[in-house]
Amino acid sequence: MYSTKSDSKGSWKLKVQTPSAGGPYAITISDGKILKLNDVLIGEVWVFSGQSNMEMPLKGFLNQPIIGSNHTIATSKNKSIRFYTVIQDKSLVQKDDFDGELMRTVSPELRKRILKDYYWPHHAKLSHAVNKQLQLFGKALILDCHAYPSKPFKRDLDKSLNRPDFNIGTDSFHTPKHLIEVSKAFFENAGYTVGID
């Protein structure tokens, strides 16, 4: 147990003997009212700073998906990774605090359920549909569409409220112009707004 006193502004600092690296541990703080911090990991803290490529989460940004990210996230067995997103801000003076949000915590049970109920059934159907098209026509067309919330998250770089219903991902090698035009017309004729990435 450790004790200390705060300064006139309520700030305090305390050095403690840390346990072995790992966890998760729990830390209890009390000024008369108990506050318990759970799921605390002990070890090195790496703070990254740079351009948007360093800020990009594993799943990618809006209109910028990362190939293979869904499989990597869904099948990861590393229990020692925690993500915390600091909301972008600017200031001409030093700040002692910041806003942020905890990313979703995926338990082993939730991971198994996501894989069983969503990931594997989806990919089984996709593989079946692609193989059927290949057998019939020798080729298969896959549209890379992204649906997203109508309002941006706090952590999104794109804060525009004018968002299309669907955004079609394109590639200069795999996506000929006429295919983009046909796909765009298909969604628009169905009453949707479309963006092209």
N, C-alpha and C positions, 0 to 999 in steps of 0.2 A: 504494500500500500504506500502511496506517495501523497504528499500534500504540498500546496503552494498558495500564494496569495496573488490576487489580480491587482493591476494598477488602477489608477483613477478612471481609466476609460473602460475597465472591465476586461482588458487583455491579460493573458497570462501565458507563461511558457514553462515547460517542465522536462527535465531529462530523466529518462527511465532506462533501466536495464532491460533490453529486449530479449525475448525468448528465442529459441531456435527458429531459423527461417522456415516458413511454411504457414500452416494454419488449416482452416480458419480459426481465429481466436475471437474472444469477446473482451471489450474494454468497458468498464463501468466508471462513469464520472458523476460526482455528486457535489452540489453546493447547498445541499439540503433537499434538493429534488434530484432523484436518480435518473441518469441518462445512460442507457446501455447501447453500445455500438457492437453489432454482430457482424459476422462474416469478414473479419479483419485478417489480412494476410501480412506476414512479416517478411521483409526481404528488401531487395533493391527497388527503388522507384525510378523509372525512366520517364523523363518528360521530353516530349518531342515538339519541336517548333520548326515551322517552315511554311511552304506554300500549300496549296490545296491538295496536292498529291499526298502529303503527310497527314492531312486531316481526314482524308477519305476513309470511311469505315470499310470493313471487309465486304459488306454487301454492295458497296458502291454508292454513288450519289444519284439523285434524280436525273434520269436520262443518261446515266453513265454506269450501267451495271458492270460487275466484274464476273468474267466467265468462270464458272465452277464454284462461285462463292456459296450458293445455296447448299450444295453437297458438302462443302468444307464445314460450314456452320452446323449443319444438321448432324454430321457424323463425328464432330470433334469430341474427343474424350478427355481433353485437358481441363481439369477442374480448378486450375490455379490462375485463370485469366479473369480479370475484371476490367470492364470498360466504363469510363465516365466521360461524358462530353461536356466541355466548358463552353457556355454560350458566348458567341462572339461579342466583343465590346471594345470600346476605345476610351482612352482617358489621357489627359495631359499631365496627370499627377499619378504617383504610385497608389495602387489600391491594395487593401489588405483582405479583400474578399471577392468572390465572384459568384455568378449564377451558373447552374448546370443541371444536368438531369442524368440519373442512373439509367443505363441501358438495360434492356430486359435480362433478367437472370433466368437461365435455362437449367432446370434441375435434370438429373438423369432420367427421372420418370417422365418429365415433359418432353425431353429429347426423344425418348422411345415412342411416346404417343404421336409426336409430330412425324417421325419417320414411318410409323405403322399406318397412321390414318390419312396422311397427306402426301409425304414425299414419295414413298415407294409406289403407292397406287397411281399417282399422277404419272410417274416415269414409266410404269408398266403400260399404261394406256397410250402414252406418247410413243414408246418404242413399238407397240403393236400397230398404231396408226401409220408410223413411218415405214415399217416393214411391209405393210399392206400396199402402200403407195409404190414402194420400190418394186414389189412383185408385179403390180399391174402396169406401171408406166416407166419403170426404170429410173425414176427420179421422185423426189419429195420436196414440197415447198413448206418451209416453216416460217411463220410470221413472228418476229420478236416484238411483242407488245408489252407495254408497261402501264399498269393502272396505279393510280396513287391518290392520296387524299386531296380534296378540293382546296383545303387550306394547308399551307406549308407548316412543317414542324419548326420548333424553335431552332433546331440545329441545322436546318436546310439553308444552303447558300442562296438558292433561288427563292426569294420571298414574293414573287409575283403571284397575284390571285387569279390572273387570267390563265388558267391551266386547261389544257385539252382533256377530253375524256380518255383518250388513248394516245400513247406516243409510240411511233413505230421506229425501232432501231434499224439502222441501215449500215451497209458496209460497201465501200467503193468497188470491191472485187466481187462480192456475192450478190449485190442488189442492183440489177439493171434499172434504168430510169422508168421504163414502161411498167415494171412490177410495182414500183413506188406509187405511180399514178393510179394503177388499178386498185391497189390496196387502200389508198387514201379515198378513192371514189366509193369503194365498198362500204367503208365505215360512215362516210358522210351521207350516203344514200340511206343508211340505217338510222340517221338522225344524230350521229355522234360528231363531236369535234375531234380533230386529229392533229397531232404534232409529229414532225419528222426529225429524228436525231441522226 
